[in-house]
Amino acid sequence: MANEWPHVDTVYKAGERESLEAFLDDYRAVIVRKATGLSDADAGRRLLPTETTPGGLVKHLRWVEQNWFQAVLAQTPADELPTPPWTDDDPDADFRLEAGESLDDEIGAYQRQCVRSQETAARFALDDTAPHRRRGEVSLRWIYLHMIEETARHAGHLDILRELIDGTVGD
């Protein structure tokens, strides 16, 4: 996954799958671009009353990618996946950087997870479904749409946080 606009401007006449993949990849790249260059202190800085931080958004999206593509779509057993940081007592643990965690490490983990997600999705058709504990059967098409929505929403959050931290604006 490159740290640039991958190819959304090349899919004006593309098929459904190529378009979904391009839009998701573009928002993934926005996340990386918006987070890159922040210090660990700024990446972990809380500017809101919630746990939301720039580094926490990157960290959160890494776990969201793992959940939807590996745990749900591929039905990878939980004991074969890295353990997410949240617990019942701390459901927002994935939204903050902890002592000893660095933004660069979280960006790297996010990028590696995105590649795994791409590889996993490539094994399935858009109409293939998998069981979800709350939503019932979900298709890869639905997962792509949900991930575009989730990643785009958090890209907007990250855009605002970055502007508050150092004035960086734009794509």
Disulfide bonds with the S-S distance in Angstrom:
none
